[in-house]
Amino acid sequence: MIKVFHRMKWFLGLVLLQVLVLNQMHVAGYATPFFFIYFILKFNSRVGRNELMLWSFALGLTVDMFGNTPGMNAAAATCLAFFRNSLLRLVTLRDLDEGFRPSIKNLGFSSFFRYTLLTCALFCTLLLLIDTFSFFDLTLLVVKIVTSTLSTILCILCAESLGRNKG
């Protein structure tokens, strides 16, 4: 029960941060950090795919409701949740049945960075492809994907370093 309340606090905090602050930022007119996916990345590796997909769908849908993006974040977040364990298994030598929480401390910087890079790139690619729904200006699309991915990774690594120093 305490885990649910803890998750709800993180859920609400990340949604508010994303909607009120980060969605208003467009670094150089291209990059928008999608920090709310940090919630999906930090789930314990033992959590089932269905539970993770439900949380991700709710998270994406909540961001969509406040951001006036009809279902785009929900679709990308749900897809990210579907592939998260496979991406985690790809970058780590650990067995996911151990039930660890992905972090720099548990995975090491290199593995955590690859995990973050893959998940952010997948999410940003899906979201921006859904948003654009066209390959008309492919160069602009690629620039937006790369810059949004890099800004999201930067936010996640900053949060990880702050969390690691705190405890």
Secondary structure, DSSP 8 states (H G I E B T S, - for coil): -HHHHHHHHHHHHHHHHHHHTGGG--BTTTB---GGGHHHHTS-TTS-HHHHHHHHHHHHHHHHHHHT-SSHHHHHHHHHHHHHHHHHHHH-SS-GGG----SHHHH-HHHHHHHHHHHHHHHHHHHHHHHH---TTHHHHHHHHHHHHHHHHHHHHHHHHHHHHH-
